[in-house]
Amino acid sequence: MVTANNTGFASAWTRLLVESALLKERATYYALLNARPGLSNPIVDRFAPGVRYVKMVSLLDEALAQYISDNNLLIVSRYRNDLNGRIGTLESLGHLVNARELHRIRGQRNQLAHQSNFSTDWDCLRDDTAIVHDELKHLGFVGDQPTVESFGERGSPSFDHALPGVSHLQDYRIGAEINGQVVAEMTWSLKTYRLGWDEEKVEASMAGGETPPTGLKR
């Protein structure tokens, strides 16, 4: 059960889960833009999981430090006051369910942070996040791991605007839901220009009252 003292941490952890899901399910974004189905971005796949992994372990470290403080515990003398020491201390005192896995995850974080040629992937991030979540639940920081669902919406073209040189506007929306409730979203609009027009010409026209030519240009 999540205590009142841990609601701030629970929110930060949920945000991590949501942001990771949106990054991983970026195919929704490509589909909205009529890109090829299943299109991936090798740069995102190469670097994003590692960045999220380091953040995930940082939150674990924060939670363990808070747990030790809230329960008036002391770091066992043979350990330093760092993540290794916090895991070791709580393991020695019988407060952890799976300290061995937490140590492995800590080692993975260290390699990501200090070895330039080391990386991870989405599957590893998913599996190790689940392990950490179970431990955080055991310690009272979070509840059951939520299922994060990403979504994307493309609105109908809008011709009802006063922008010279613009044929129409297209609104887009992408976000994430937990239990049917929107927990994160981003919206933006794209302009389809008439032939011979671009953003610079539109701005100049609005300032000078120029009449746009005919034709289309995206």
N, C-alpha and C positions, 0 to 999 in steps of 0.2 A: 504494500500500500504506500502510495506517495504521500509524504508528510508535507505540511505547510511550508517548512523550511526549504524543501527541495523543489517547489513548484517552478522557481526560476531556472534551475538546472534542467528540469523536465522540458521546459519550453525550448531551451537551447539545444537539447538533444533531439527533439522533434524537428527543429529547424535543420539540423544536420541531415536527418533522414529525408526530409523533403527536398533539400537542395541536391543531395546525392541522386535522388530519384529523377529530378528534373534534368540533371546533367546526363544521366545514363539513358533516359528516354527521349533524348533530343530528336529522335526520328520523328516525333510528333511535330516538331518545329519544321523539319524539312518537308514533311507531307503537306503542311499548310501552304508552303511556298511552291507546291506542285513539283517538288524535286523527286528524283527517282526513289521509289519505295525501298526501305531498308538501307538507304544511304548512310554511311558512317563517316566519322571524321577521325583519321588515325592520330592526329595530334591530341584531340580530346581523349581518345582511348588510351593513349600512351601516358599522358601526364595527369589527367583529372583524378583517376582513382587514387593515385599516390597522395595528391594534395588533400583529398577527402580523408584518406587513411590517417594522415598525420593529425588532422583536425579531430578525428574520432578518438584517437589515443590521448590527445590533449584534454578532451572532455573527461575521459576516464581518469586521468591523473587529477584533474580538478575535483572530481567526485570523491576519489579516495582520500585526498587531502581534507576535504570537508567532512567526510565520515570520521576520520581520525580526530579532527578537532571537535566535532559535535559530541563525540562519545568520550572525550577527555582521555584519549589513548596517547601513548608515547611511542616514538619510533624505537624499536628494539636496538640495543646498543651496538650490535654488530653491523647495522645498516646505516647508510647515509640517508639524509632527508630528501630523497628523490623518488621517482616512480618505482624503481627497483626496490628501494627501501620500504615504500608504502605497501607494495604488493607483498614483500617478504614479511613485514610486520603483521599485516592482517592475516596472512596465511598462518603464521606462528600462533596467533591468537584465536584461530579457528573461525574467522569471520568471512572467509571466501569459499565459494563453491568450486571454482576451477582456476586456482592460482597458476597452475602449470601452463594453461593456455594463455593467461594474461601475460606471463613472462615471455611466451613465444611471440605474442602480439607486440609487446614492448620491443623485442628484438627486431621484429619486422619494421617497426616505426624508426628505430635507430638506423637501420640500413637505408631506408628511404630518405632520412634526413641527412645522412653523412656520406653515402656512397652515390656518386653521380650517375653510375651506370646501372643502378638498381631501380626496378619499377615493380608495380603490382597491376592487377586487373580488376574489373568490375566484380567477378565472381569471388575473388579473395576478399574484396572489400565487403561484399554482401555477407559472406560466411562469418568473417571476423567481427563485423558489426553486430551480428546476431549473438555471438558469444559474449561480447561486451554488454549488450543489452540485457541478457539473462543475468549477468553479474550485477548490473545496476539495479535491476528489478529486485534481486535478492537483498540488496542493501537498502532498498526503499526509495530509490531516486526516481524510478519510472514505473509505469504499469506495463501491461502487455504490449508487445511491439505492434504498432499500427501498420496496416496495409496502406501504402501511399499509392494513389492512382493519379497518373498524369492525364491531362486532357488538352485539346486544342480546338479552337473555333475560328472559322473564317466567316466574317459577315458578308452580306450582299454588297456589291459595288454601290457606292453612293455618288449620284450625279448632282445632288442638292448641295452645292457649295459655291463660294464666291471667289475661287482662286482662278485667276486668268492663266491660260496655258495648260490647265490641268483638266484632263478628260473626266476622271473619277477618282475617288478615294476607296481604299480597301482596308477595312479594320480587321485586326487579328488579336487573338487572346490565347494565352497558354498559361497553364497553371497546374496545381495539384490539389487533390481532395483526400481527406481522411474521413471515413464513414459518411460519405456524401456531403461533407462540409468543406468548402473551399478554404484552404489554409495558405495558399500563395498563388499569386497571379501576376502576369505582365501583359500589358496591352500596347499596341502600336498601330500606326497606319502607314500605308504605302500609297504614293501618288503615281498615277499613270499620266504621263505628260502627252500633250499633243505634239505632233511632229515638229521638230525644230526648237522645242522648248526644253529647259532644264530648271533646276531649282534657282540658279542665279538669275535666269531671265524672268522667272515668275516674280522673284523679289523686286527686280528692277521695274517690271510692268506694274506691280502693285503701287510702287512709288510714283511712276510716271503716267499711269493710265493707258498703257499701250494695249491695243486689241490683239488677242492671240490669233495665230493662223489656224487653219484646219489641219486634220491629220492626227495620227496617234503615235506616241512614243512612250514606251514603258520606262 
